[in-house]
Amino acid sequence: MQFKTLSKLTLTALVAAAAVNAAAQTTGAWPQKPIRLLVAAPAGSAPDLIARIIGDKLNRSMGQPVLVDNKPGAGGIVAMNQLKTAPADGYTIALPQAAVVVVTPFTYKEANYDIERDFETVAMVGKTPMMFVANAAHPAKTFAEAIAIAKAKPDQLAVGNPTRTSIPHLASELAGMKTEVKFQQISFSNTAQGIQAVMNGDIALYVDGVGPLIQLVKAGKLRPLAVASETELPGLEGLPLANKVVPGLNVYGWFTMLAPKGTPAAVLQRLNTEVNQAMQQPDVIAKFREFGTYATPGSVADAERFVKSEKALFGGVIRTLGLKPE
């Protein structure tokens, strides 16, 4: 009799435990298995390293592995298509760079995705302000002088950028639009080629993120003309701001975390909280700074607003230039 009673109690306990477990699985006890983090860039690149820094922190704070999965190619289309078709359960997320999110959809015919329609914006991870630099011997000592020279001789002042339709390229085009100046745009195959060209004097000016330029500026090998950030940033003290010469010229490369459309709000909030906590840790701030990137904590709504505004900004530049998807 005692054995039967004990068996009933055990059975009741097991049923109750199963019910609790089932409820946990459906009401937000997440994560319960490894998370896949897609990166639209090759291993060793800045986006990859940023993703691994954040992924390592999430590993520790969430108790599940965050597995970085590099899916480079086609302007980020490969990674974004995989995210778009993944289950909306929080176990596949992505950390793409700005161009993948708000430029590729306007410039690649195969990019059948849209940030607002197909994805949930989870969190902003970091921003990298653009910097305008000149050859150290060029007569333009300031951004205003460079613009004046370009106005005097339209389409003759050569401004380089790392690749066509990159954020640096569009930053330079935006500067021209805001000042009614026509720069001679020179796009290279990569950052190294562009930097070498401006250092050699083959081009007068060059635009890129602050990361690959700041040490050359500090060493006196390149002349800083302007940093396109809203305010002065740590490590860039004393450098002129572009918006003091061209109002509203604030242009960044950036990284954001995305999830498939329909991912539960509780999962988005948990990820946002964990990413924000990671970005406030001193070692993360220091590692980001090595890439010229500044952590940008904020809410899910903040991230959504920012990305939407960037889509409008760069989409507008691309349409004004008359660039068509290829």
VOGU-3710 file (C-alpha; in Angstrom, 3 decimals, decimal comma):
1> mqfktlsklt> 0,000/0,000/0,000  2,801/2,326/0,914  4,568/1,459/-2,349  1,462/2,289/-4,409  1,022/5,610/-2,611  4,661/6,482/-3,195  4,343/5,597/-6,863  1,345/7,884/-7,253  3,234/10,709/-5,563  6,245/10,140/-7,799
11> ltalvaaaav> 4,061/10,043/-10,882  2,346/13,279/-9,829  5,725/14,937/-9,286  6,985/13,819/-12,668  3,881/15,099/-14,419  4,192/18,431/-12,613  7,873/18,712/-13,514  7,101/17,948/-17,144  4,421/20,615/-17,173  6,788/23,192/-15,679
21> naaaqttgaw> 9,461/22,293/-18,220  7,007/22,541/-21,108  5,782/25,884/-19,874  9,338/27,140/-19,539  10,068/26,178/-23,129  7,096/28,121/-24,412  7,145/31,142/-22,135  10,700/32,347/-22,284  13,200/30,100/-20,455  15,635/30,928/-23,220
31> pqkpirllva> 18,239/29,919/-24,249  18,232/26,164/-23,766  20,659/25,248/-26,558  23,546/26,830/-28,515  22,911/30,034/-30,444  24,189/30,532/-33,987  25,608/33,998/-34,697  25,880/34,734/-38,423  28,569/37,147/-39,617  28,489/38,495/-43,166
41> apagsapdli> 32,288/38,739/-43,354  35,287/36,389/-43,329  37,158/35,244/-40,241  39,696/37,791/-39,044  37,814/40,820/-40,417  36,618/43,629/-38,165  32,967/42,437/-38,222  34,121/38,933/-37,312  36,263/40,146/-34,433  33,465/42,384/-33,102
51> ariigdklnr> 31,079/39,418/-33,251  33,518/37,176/-31,399  34,074/39,749/-28,655  30,323/40,037/-28,078  29,745/36,317/-28,568  32,298/35,473/-25,911  30,528/37,680/-23,384  27,137/36,191/-24,250  28,607/32,692/-23,835  29,428/33,507/-20,247
61> smgqpvlvdn> 26,327/35,463/-19,305  23,653/33,285/-20,906  25,038/29,851/-20,120  24,893/28,570/-23,695  27,519/28,585/-26,460  27,239/31,365/-29,038  28,738/29,916/-32,191  30,057/32,427/-34,725  29,256/31,261/-38,262  31,027/33,238/-40,996
71> kpgaggivam> 28,968/33,595/-44,165  30,791/36,131/-46,360  30,021/36,878/-49,972  27,673/38,757/-52,285  27,647/41,923/-50,197  26,235/40,055/-47,210  23,354/38,432/-49,087  24,381/34,892/-48,102  24,238/35,631/-44,384  21,087/37,726/-44,546
81> nqlktapadg> 19,178/35,134/-46,554  20,069/32,483/-43,990  18,842/34,741/-41,196  15,665/35,599/-43,083  14,686/31,934/-43,481  15,764/30,776/-40,006  13,148/29,883/-37,360  12,118/32,929/-35,311  13,069/31,295/-32,018  16,185/33,236/-31,042
91> ytialpqaav> 18,621/30,447/-31,871  19,814/32,056/-35,109  20,856/35,714/-34,939  23,249/37,870/-36,929  25,700/40,703/-36,413  26,011/42,463/-39,790  27,804/45,685/-40,638  26,015/48,797/-41,884  26,536/48,314/-45,623  25,020/44,830/-45,502
101> vvvtpftyke> 21,875/46,165/-43,829  21,215/49,488/-45,583  23,308/49,556/-48,786  23,286/46,063/-50,312  19,459/45,993/-50,667  19,736/49,098/-52,903  22,755/47,969/-54,940  22,348/44,208/-55,526  19,476/42,765/-57,552  19,749/39,476/-55,647
111> anydierdfe> 19,265/41,165/-52,264  15,632/40,223/-51,664  15,549/41,349/-48,053  14,516/44,472/-46,198  15,542/45,427/-42,683  12,066/46,514/-41,597  10,074/43,788/-43,349  12,226/40,716/-42,697  14,132/41,246/-39,456  13,919/42,342/-35,844
121> tvamvgktpm> 16,544/44,873/-34,787  17,826/43,659/-31,417  20,560/46,103/-30,426  23,137/48,522/-31,734  26,571/47,136/-31,004  28,979/49,837/-32,072  29,634/52,807/-34,348  32,758/53,757/-36,285  32,834/57,402/-37,404  34,128/58,230/-40,856
131> mfvanaahpa> 37,241/60,367/-41,150  38,365/62,640/-43,995  42,150/62,841/-44,340  44,535/64,504/-46,788  48,010/63,806/-48,064  50,385/65,453/-45,596  51,730/67,805/-48,281  48,388/68,800/-49,786  47,619/72,548/-49,631  44,250/71,987/-47,901
141> ktfaeaiaia> 44,917/72,395/-44,194  41,261/72,143/-43,167  38,031/70,544/-44,346  36,708/73,977/-45,300  39,785/74,624/-47,453  39,387/71,265/-49,201  35,756/72,086/-50,011  36,771/75,516/-51,331  39,398/73,940/-53,593  36,826/71,447/-54,911
151> kakpdqlavg> 34,320/74,246/-55,580  36,915/76,202/-57,533  37,782/73,187/-59,697  34,769/70,855/-59,940  35,470/67,145/-60,371  39,226/67,642/-60,066  39,892/67,118/-56,348  40,386/63,351/-56,064  38,841/61,746/-52,988  39,501/58,059/-52,436
161> nptrtsiphl> 37,499/55,394/-50,656  38,090/51,681/-49,982  35,347/50,329/-52,299  32,487/51,596/-54,444  29,173/52,002/-52,570  30,936/51,441/-49,255  29,938/53,642/-46,314  33,109/55,766/-46,809  32,245/56,261/-50,486  28,692/57,313/-49,647
171> aselagmkte> 29,994/59,585/-46,865  32,112/61,431/-49,418  29,203/61,672/-51,853  26,972/62,986/-49,051  29,555/65,651/-48,219  29,501/66,723/-51,865  25,706/66,858/-51,919  25,494/68,947/-48,767  28,076/71,452/-50,022  27,125/71,365/-53,725
181> vkfqqisfsn> 30,642/70,242/-54,537  31,638/67,669/-57,150  34,552/65,555/-55,957  36,395/63,190/-58,251  35,543/59,882/-56,599  38,206/57,153/-56,730  37,212/53,729/-55,410  39,887/51,153/-54,630  39,695/47,421/-54,040  40,408/47,687/-50,322
191> taqgiqavmn> 41,473/49,988/-47,509  45,203/49,277/-47,845  45,271/50,404/-51,482  43,388/53,606/-50,683  45,634/54,534/-47,785  48,760/53,882/-49,832  47,423/56,064/-52,639  46,781/59,077/-50,403  50,103/58,673/-48,613  51,897/58,555/-51,986
201> gdialyvdgv> 50,053/61,653/-53,181  48,279/59,784/-55,984  45,016/61,174/-54,576  44,551/64,302/-52,479  41,981/63,097/-49,951  40,757/59,794/-48,579  37,726/58,754/-46,507  37,435/55,686/-44,271  36,564/54,654/-40,748  38,810/56,068/-38,047
211> gpliqlvkag> 40,232/52,627/-37,184  42,769/52,216/-40,008  43,589/55,952/-40,137  44,044/57,220/-36,605  47,576/55,920/-35,995  48,767/57,347/-39,317  47,222/60,684/-38,357  48,906/60,635/-34,948  52,225/59,787/-36,626  51,887/62,801/-38,926
221> klrplavase> 51,717/60,686/-42,096  48,197/61,852/-42,930  46,521/65,194/-42,215  43,163/64,953/-40,431  40,526/67,171/-42,027  37,369/66,057/-40,262  35,767/63,322/-38,185  32,116/62,780/-39,131  30,736/62,193/-35,635  28,195/64,256/-33,727
231> telpgleglp> 30,595/64,976/-30,859  34,234/64,574/-29,961  35,022/60,991/-28,989  37,611/59,470/-26,629  40,885/58,917/-28,433  39,971/61,499/-31,072  40,274/64,571/-28,874  41,236/67,734/-30,693  40,387/66,460/-34,156  38,006/68,729/-36,113
241> lankvvpgln> 34,381/67,663/-36,518  32,876/67,564/-40,012  29,557/68,950/-38,795  31,241/72,202/-37,741  31,893/72,848/-41,434  29,040/70,885/-43,028  26,034/70,846/-40,671  24,541/67,390/-40,251  27,468/65,529/-41,787  27,534/62,698/-39,241
251> vygwftmlap> 28,353/59,392/-40,912  29,228/56,081/-39,303  29,971/52,535/-40,123  28,183/50,407/-37,535  27,310/46,945/-36,310  23,886/45,789/-35,220  22,385/42,565/-33,935  19,385/41,203/-35,853  16,959/38,304/-35,482  14,360/36,836/-37,864
261> kgtpaavlqr> 11,032/38,645/-38,053  8,616/37,359/-35,440  11,213/36,458/-32,814  9,456/36,736/-29,410  9,743/40,114/-27,705  11,038/38,471/-24,527  13,958/36,962/-26,458  14,740/40,283/-28,143  14,723/42,041/-24,767  16,962/39,419/-23,162
271> lntevnqamq> 19,469/39,691/-26,004  19,353/43,473/-25,861  20,009/43,448/-22,126  22,903/41,004/-22,434  24,522/42,920/-25,313  24,214/46,218/-23,448  25,826/44,712/-20,371  28,658/43,315/-22,482  29,317/46,669/-24,155  29,715/48,418/-20,820
281> qpdviakfre> 32,559/46,164/-19,692  35,972/47,896/-19,802  37,703/45,141/-21,757  35,043/45,253/-24,472  35,284/49,049/-24,692  39,065/48,757/-25,034  38,916/46,009/-27,676  36,345/47,912/-29,702  38,555/50,991/-29,603  41,276/49,014/-31,418
291> fgtyatpgsv> 38,957/48,986/-34,451  37,950/52,616/-34,013  34,552/51,422/-32,827  32,528/52,902/-29,983  30,011/50,841/-28,032  26,453/52,180/-28,299  24,174/50,761/-25,584  20,460/51,417/-26,009  17,010/49,876/-26,110  15,456/47,721/-28,823
301> adaerfvkse> 13,399/50,752/-29,853  16,543/52,919/-30,037  18,179/50,394/-32,344  15,095/50,180/-34,561  14,916/53,965/-34,918  18,590/54,311/-35,732  18,637/51,602/-38,385  15,468/52,965/-39,978  17,014/56,439/-40,174  20,216/55,029/-41,691
311> kalfggvirt> 18,199/53,150/-44,313  16,538/56,433/-45,276  19,859/58,304/-45,309  21,860/55,923/-47,479  18,903/55,007/-49,657  18,496/58,704/-50,382  22,169/59,115/-51,303  22,056/56,096/-53,614  18,891/57,303/-55,354  20,336/60,809/-55,796
321> lglkpe> 23,445/59,326/-57,376  21,246/57,319/-59,714  22,903/54,040/-58,762  20,942/50,995/-59,891  21,016/47,468/-58,467  23,521/45,257/-60,286
//
